[in-house]
Amino acid sequence: MRKSHQMPTKYICLDDEVEKVKPIVQVLEAAHPDLSIEIRSPYKFDEEVRQLTKFDYDGLLLDLRLDRAADADGQRVNYRALALAQELRTRMTEDGRGRPMVLWSVDDNFKLSYDKDETSHDLFDKQYYKVNITKDASNIATEMIDLANGYKAISATRSKTVKNPYSRLIDLPSAFEILDPRIAQGIADDRAYPAHVFARSILRNLIFGNGPLIDERTLASRLGIDIEKSEDWAKLLDKFAKPAKYTGVFGTAWPRWWMHKIVEAWSALTDEGGLQRMEAEQRVALSKKLLKLPKLEAAIPIAEDYDRRYWYVCKFLKAPISHADAVQLFVDRREWQDGVYASVQAILDRLHKADGYEIHPFERGRIEDLMQSLKNG
């Protein structure tokens, strides 16, 4: 593992089962040399708030249920993470010292307590299942560090006498000529808002959902490329997509690209037509020829009769799909964000049910008709 010369990002982890989660914390720390996690049992509410208000740390990792197990002295607290987070957010607003708060728990606790209480969702920057930590430790450690660094950048920007701090944070000077004006929700020019409001707006409105920004799989879909089979994919990112790369806060752990800049780059590359009008093979052939990247492969459709003018990624099969073969799922999203889609094949195989998703209401008639035709056919 590489050595780091910078100060580690320090998280405080509060969990009522310290010995049980200590191995998980150790895996997280081992996954990134710049992450340090101090784990301990929670104190009584007032003392915990006092400690966390005065203590110097970069982020907080909270177990959802802090009140189930007693500590080494047989003491059990009578509050949960949501109550503590609410009080800490209020204190952070008052003293101006914003920090990320991350929630983790077992699957059942999330379903019983957190998922049903939507008023608490804005308190936390990210949520993780404990069972997923060890198999995805590197990514999670990177995300925790990037959250802490993002908060520091937000605090620094808000303290300066610069115009448009929001545009500065997302590194898009023309943000409010391009983006939906509702994205910043009135906070664009007002530094009085606490850091977590800026962070939440950027994470929820831009990072955690395709829209103005798109993730790598969606970028590949819109370029018609199979990432795994294309040895020149990294070269394409550097040669073609680099000007569109998102360079604002939280962009290290969550690589994203500005879609409007991808469209501009494609228009500058060729005048043979827009991306959406071309099939994958046409997009890839042009990329290979004009960018001189011969080791690119077009993505094969999920089913032979599927449209090859890809635009989305199937939520369950992780494969590219076009508008014609995409079924929108019923998930919370902003008006300026793309929907979350599954392929028709995944829906017919009921993969959405296995993952707890429902089809969007306006898609149900279409799917019912399709299933009926298959029965009759």
N, C-alpha and C positions, 0 to 999 in steps of 0.2 A: 504493500500500500504506500502511495506517495506521501511524503511529508509535507505538512503545511506550516507556513511561517506567519500566518495571520492569527489573530485572536479567535479562539473557537466561539461559535454561536452557542450561547448557554440557554437551555430550557430548564424550567422547574417542572417536574412531573409530580402531580398529586394523585395518589391512588391508595385506596384502602386495603389493597392486597399487594403490598410492596414485594414480598418474597416471591410471589407468584409471577409478577410482571417483570422482575429484575432481569431475567434472561432475555426478555424481549427488548428491554431498554439497552442491554449490552449489545444485542445484534444491531440495533439502530446506530449506536455510537460507533461500532466497528465498521459500519457501512460507509461512513464519511469522516475523515480526520478533522473536519472543522465543526463537528457537532458534539456538544457536551450536554449531558442530561443528569440533573440531580434529582433523584427520586426519594420521596418521603411520604409518610402518612399525613392526612390533613389535620390541622389544628381546629380548635373550636372556631366558630365563624368569625367573631370579632378579632381574635388573635390572628387568624389566617389573613384577613383583610389587612391588618396592621403590618404583618410580615411582608406580604406581597406588595404593599404600597411603598415600603421603604427599601426593599431588597433590590439589588441591581441584577437584572437578568434580561434576556433578549426575547423570550417567548414562554408561553405557559401551555403545558400539556395536561389536560384534565380527564380523569375517568368520569364517565357520566354518573355512575352511582358511587358516591363517596361515603355513603351511610350504611353499607351492608356489613362490612367486617370491622372488628375492633382492632386497635393498634396493639403494640407490644405491651402496653400498660393496661390493656383491657378497656380502653376508652373508644367510644364510637361517636362520630359526629352526627348531628341531626339535620344536615342540609345536603343538597345535591349540587352538581357542577353548575346547573343552570342558575341557581340563586347566587352562587359565588361569582359567576361570570357577569351577571347583571350588575352587581355591586362594583366589581372591578372596572367594568366599562364606564360606569359613572365616575369613579375616581380618576380613571385615565383621562376622561374628558375634562375634569377639573384641573388636573395638574399638567395636561398636555403631553404626557409620556405614553404614547400609544405603543402597544405591543401585540403581536399576534396571539390568539388563543385557539388552540387546537383541541378537539375533543376525540377521545377514543373510548371504545367499549366493545362488549361482545355483541353479536348480532341481535340476540333476543332483547337486550336492553334498549338498543336503538329503536327496534320496532315497537316496544311497549311504551317507552317514555319519550324519546326524542322525536321520532318521525311524526307523531300525532300532535306535537306542540309546535306549530309553525311559528308562533311568536318568538320562540327561542332561537330560530335558525340564524338570525342576523347577528347573534352574539359571537359566533365562532367562524373562523376563517376556513377551516377544513375539518372534516371528520374522517376517522379511520376505524376499521374493524381490527381488533387486536389479532384475530386469526390470520389476517393478511399481511401483517407487519414483516414477518420473517421471510416470506417469499418475495416481497417487494421493498425490502429495506433500503436499498440504494436510492430508489426514486423517492420514497417517503422522506428519507433523511435530507435529500436535496430540496424537496419541497419545503420542509420545515426551515431550512437555512434561508431559502429564497423568500419565504414569508417574513422572516426577521429582517433580512436586508431590505425588503420592500418597505416595511414600516419605517426603517431608519431613513430611507430615501424620501418617503412621504413627509416625515417630521422635518427633515432638512429643507425640503422645498417649501413647505408651509411657513418656515421661519424666515424666508428670504423675501425681499421686496421685488418680486418678479411678477409679471403679468401671466395670467392663465396657468396657474400651477398644475391643473389637471392635464392640460396639453403637454406640459413639460414632463409630467410623470409618465405619460404614455408615449413620449417622444414623437408627437405628431403635431407640428405647429399649426397645421390647417384643420385640426380636429373638428372644430365646430362649423366648418364649411362642408365637411364630409360625413360626419357621424350624425345619427339621429339626435336632435337636441335634448331628448329625454334621457339619454345615457348618463350624463353627469348630474341630472336631477337637481339643478340649481346650485351645485357646490363648486362649479367651475372657477369662479372668481372669489370665493369666500373662504378665507383661511380659518374662519372661526369654527368650521366643522372639525370634529376630532379626526385623528388619523384613521381610526377604524371605519369611518364613513367613506373616506377616500378609498381605502383598501377594499371595502365591500363593493363599492361601485365598480372598480376596475376588475375585480375578480368575478363578480356575478354577471356583470354586463358585457364584459369583453373576453375574459380568459376562460371561464367555465361554460363554454357553449359556442359553437360555430356561428358566425355572423359576419361582422366587420373583420374579425380575426378568425382564421381557420387553423386547425391542427394539421399535423403532418399527414395523417391518413387521408384526410379530406383533400389536402393539396395534391396528393398522389392520385386520388380519384379524379380530380378535375383536370389533371394532366394526362390521365389515362394510363398511368404507370403502375406496374407491379413492383413494389419496393424490394421484396425479397429476391426477385429474379433479376433485378437491374443493378449490375455492378457499378454503373455510373450515376446512381441516384445521389450520392453525396456530392459528386461533381456538379450535377444539375442544380442542387440546392445552392451551391457556391456560385455557379456561373450564371444561372438564370434567376433564382428566387432570392438571392442575397439582398437586393435592394428593397424587397418586400418584407424582409425579416423584421419581426417586432423586437424592438430594443428597449422597451419601457420596463417598468417595475414588474416583477414576477415572471419575466420572460426567460429566465435561466431554467427554472424547473418545468415551466410550461411553454415549450417552443411554439410560437405562433407566427403566422404570416398575414399581412394586410391583404384582403381579397381584392380591394380596388387597385392595389399596386401590382398584383399578379395579372389582373386584366390589362393594365397599362403595359406591363412588360411583354405580354403576349401580343398585344397590338403593335408594339415596337418591333417584335421579332418577325411577324408575318402579317401580310394583308390578305391572306387566303380565307379568313373567316374567324368568327369568335369561337371560343372554346366550347360553349354549350351546343353549337351546331355540328361539331365534328364528333365522329366516333373515335374511340380510344386509339385505334390503329393509325388514324390520320394525325391525331395529336402527337403520338409517339414518333411517327415517321418524320414529321416536321422538326421535332425536338432533336432527333438523331442527326438530321441533315444540317439544320441551321446552327445548332450548338456544337456540332462535331462530337457527339457523344454516342458512339455506336453500341454501347452495352446498356441499352434501355430496352425493356420488354413491356409490351402492352398487357394490361390486366385482362384475364379471361373472365367472362361473365359467369355468374353463379349457375345459371341455366343457359342452355344453348340458344334458346329463343329470346333471351333477355336483350333489351336495348343496350348498345355499347356507348351511348352518349352519357357516360357516368357523371354524377354530380355529388352524390351523397355516399355514405358508408353504412352498410348494414350493421346495426347495433350489436347483433348477436354473432353473425358470421364474419364480421370485420372485413367484408369484401365490398368493392365499389358497386353502386347501383345508380340507375338513372331515375329521373322523375317518374317515368312510366312504371317502373318496377318497385317503387318505394311506397311503403305504407307508414304514415305518420303515427307515432305513439303518443299517448296522452301523458305528457310530462309538463311540469312548470317551465316556462320559458318567457323571455322578454319579447316584445313585438318585433324588435329589430334582429332577433336571433333566428337562425334556421331551426326547423323542427328536428326532432330526433326520429330517425327512420329505421325500419326493418325492411328486409326484402319480402316480397310476397311469399317466397319459398319458406322463409323463417316463420312467417305468420301461419302458413298452412301446417307447418311442423309444430306449431304451438310453442315455439321457443320463448315467445314473450310471456306466456303464462308461467313457464318454469322460472323466469326471472322476476316475476311479480309485476309485469307491465300490462297495461290495457291499450287497446287500439283507440286512437282518437275518435270521438263520436262521429265526425263527418266521414270517416273511412269505413264505418261498420257496414253500411249498406252495400258498398262495393265488395267487401270481403264476403258478405253473406251471399251475394249474387254469384261470386266466383266459386264459392264452395258448393252452391247448389248446381251450377253448371258442371262442375267436376263429378258430382253424384249422378247427374243425368247423362253425362257423357260416357 
